[in-house]
Amino acid sequence: MAVESGHPPGPARDEELRFAGTSYPPHAVLPGGLPGFEDGYSRVFLMPECPTGIKKPRGDDHRLLVSTWTYFAKSREEKAAMLRLAVRMTNVVTEKLGCGGEPLPEPSDGAVPDTGRFVPRADAKGTACDALATTRVPAEGRDGEVRIAVADGGIVGRCTLYAPKGDDGSDRRGRPLVELTAWRGDWGTDVREWGSGPDPLPMGTGTWKPALTEDRAWAVARCDGGNAGFAAHRGYDHRPGEERERDERKHPLTEAEKQAQRVLLREYVAEFAKDQVRRGHCTGLQLPEIP
């Protein structure tokens, strides 16, 4: 087991979160309103409030970052034990730093990080991923599935639209077509959502602003007194980078096609962000403008 001591707001935390958002994209949400997520390498990130233990807060940002790695826990029992341990170690760190406030709640027996549930696209209506059921989607995804990985109080959440499974009789999912993600807190200036194109998400210090390109859309709001951001982009392209770049050179998008992608991504992020703001009692929603 390895535990990274609490990083306060600043360059060290920004660097760690940059890797969390790129090299280790959010993989599973945590139960019980725990403020964090588990990455694909069994590392649990928790971001507790520390209002009295941070000497130099960044604006109104008082969150620590504590990560716990239990070396590829696999079984449900191992995952449950890992999560309990991560919460206990995080509470030890916040107590030593004199953060004040209540410790993070202990997970219930058997609770594990949740990689999300898959439902037919039509059944996503009324859920936190409602936007993928009620907006226009690529023809390939109309009869697809939606992965719902959003938890109340979570730091990150994810909705993914998948194409239907193939006809080869395997259990492999179809390819991901659209990703919607929600982020709470300042994550630094270099966080990139895999698949969102060459530009980082505008998640650094200062005034958060909405943004829109043909690769991704970004909306912002205030939730529980802190920054919140909502992203929409096309699904991950798992092909090797050289192959993707070769196709892009062979078949560059026309300006009309780029504009159509901007309009559709803006529609996705608008519906997703409005729903998340309503659910989270957030304020000050700003949506990107279509150029």
N, C-alpha and C positions, 0 to 999 in steps of 0.2 A: 504494500500500500504506500502511496505517496500523497502528501498533503502540501499544497502551495499555501503559504500563509497569506493573510488577507492583504490584497492590494487596494489601497485607497485610490480615489480619482487621481489620475496623473499618467505620465508616459508609460510606466510599467503596466498599469492596468489596461491602458489603450493597446499596448502591444499584445498582451495576453488575449484580449477580446478580439483583436484583429485575427489572430490565429483561430480563435474559437469560431469566428464567423466565416472563415475561409478554409483553412486546412481541416478544421473540425466543425463542419456545418451542424447546426442544431439537429439532433437525431431523435430525442424523445422528451416529451414534456413530463413534469413532475407532478405527483398527486398532492392533494390537500392544500393547494394554493402555495406550495413552496416556490420561492422566487428563483427559478433557475431551470436548467435542462441537463440532459445527459447527451454526450456526443457519441459518435459511432465507435469510439475506442474505450467505452466504459468509463469515461471520465465525467464526473458530476460537477457542474459549475453552479454555485449558489451565490446570490448577490443580496445579502441582508443589508438593511438600513443600519447606519452607524452614526446617528446624529451628534453624539457627544464624544466619540473617540477619534474623529478625523481632525487633525490640526489645521489642515488647509483644504477645506472642501472646495469643489469647483462649482461655483454658483450655488444652486440648491441641490446639487448632486452629493449625497452622503452615503452612497452604496460602496460596500467592500466587494471584492471578488475573491472567493475561496474555492479552490478546485481540489477534488479528491479523486485519486485514480487507484482502482483496485485491480489493475492488470487483467482486463478482459474477463470480467465476471460474465457467465453465460446463462446458467440455470436461473429459474425464477427465484429459488431460495437464495442463490448468490446475489442476485440483483436486489432483493429485499434487504439483505444484510448490508450490502454496499450502501444503499440509500440511507438506512438508519445510521450507519457509521459516518457518512458524509455530513448528515445533519448534526450529529453530536460533535464532530470535529469543528464544524463551522461555529456552533454555539460556544465551544471552548475558545476559539479565536476571538469572537466578539466580546466575550466576558473579559478576556485578558486585555483587550484594547479599551475596555470601559465604554462600549458603544451605547449602553443604556437601552431602555425599551425591553420588550418581551423577547425571549429566545424563539428561534424557529420551532414550530410544532413538530413533535415526533411523528413520523409516518405511522399509519395504522398497520397492524400486523399483516404481513404479506403484500403490502403496497409496493409497487415497482414503477420505475419510469415507463411511460406509455408511448410506444411508437405510433400510436394512432389506430383507428379502425377504418376499414374499407367498407363503403356502402355504394350501392348503385347511385348514379348521379341524381336521379329523381328523388332519392331518399335523403339527399343532403339539404333539401329545402327545409328552412326553419332551424337549421343547425348553425353553428358558428361559421360554417363554410357555405352558407346559403348563396353567396354570390356566384359560385360555380354551378348552381342549379337554376338560377334565375336570369343570368346574363347570356349573351351570345357566346358560344364556344366553337372551336374548330369542328368541322363536320365529323372528323375522326373521333371526337370525344363526346358526341351527343348521347351515345349509349354506353359511355364509359363508367369508370368508378371514381369516387372521390375518397382520398385519404384525409381523415379529420384528426389533427393532432394539435388541439387547442385546449388549454386548461385555464380555469378561472384563477386569476392572480399570477399567471405565468409570466416569465420574462420574454419568452418567444412562443410563437404559435405558427402552425403551418397547415395550409390546405393545398392539396395537390390533385389535379385532374389527370387521370390516366386514360389512355385509349383502352378499348376492350381487350381482353386476353385473346391470344392467337387461337387458331383452330388446330394446333398441333397436339392438344390433349394435355399439355403441361400446365403447371400451376403458376407459371411466370406471369407477372403483371405486364400489361401493355406499357408502352412507353409514356413517360410523363409529358404532358402537353402544356399545362399552366401551373405556376406556383404562386400562391398568395402567402405572405408571411407578415406577422406582427412582431414588433420589437419594442421593448420598454427600456428606457434609460439611455445614457450616453455611451456609445460603443466605440468612440474614436473615429478618426477620419479615413481609415483605410479598410473598413469592413466591406467585403464584396460577397454578395449572395451568389453562390455557384449558379451559372446559367443566366445571370442577369446582364451579361455583356461586359464590356471593358471598363466601365466606370464604377467606382466605389459608391456605395450608398451614402448619401449626405447625412452622416450620423455623428459628426464631430461636435466640438464645443461651439458655443455661440448660438445664434438664432437658427433653428431648424427651418428649412424651407422645402416646399414641394418641388418635385422635379419630374421631367418626362423626356424620354428618348424612345427610339424605336426598339430598344432592348428591355427597358423597364420603366415602371411608373412608381412614384413615391409620394405619399401623403403624410401629413404630420398632424398631431394633436397634443393635448395635455391630458394626462391620466394620473390621478392621485398625486397631483402636484409636480409630476415629472414629465419628461419628453416621451412621446410614443410615436413610432413610425410604422407605416404600412406599405409593403412593397408588392408589386405584381410583375412577373416576368414569365417568359416562356420556360417550359420544362427543361431540365438538364439535358444537354447533348453529351452523351458518354463516349462519343467517338474520339479518337486521338486528335490532339490539337491541329496537327498538320493536315489531317483529312478534312476537318471543319474549315480551316483556312483555305484549303484548295477549292472546296465547294463554293465558299463565299467569293473567291476570285472569279470562278467560272460563271457563277450565277448571282452577280450583285443585285441587290434590291433596287428597284426603281424608286424615285422620290414618291410616287403615288403609293407604292407598296409600303414604304417606310411610314408614310402618313397614316395609312390604314392600320398599321401595327400600333402606332402611337394612340390612335383613337380607341382601339380595342383594349389596350393595356390600361388606358385611363378609365375606361368603363369598368374594368375589373377592379381596379384599386378604389374607385369611388364607391362602388357597391359594398366592397369588403370593409373599407374604412368606416363608412356610415354605420354599418351593422355593428362593428367592433366598438365604435364610440358609444352607440346606444347601449350596448351590453355592459360596457365598462364605466358608464356614467362619466365619460370624458367630455372635454370642452375644446373650443378653438380649432375645430377641424379645418385644415387647409388642403385643398385638392389642387393638383397640377393643372395648368391651363394648356389647352391644345394650341400649338403655334399655328 
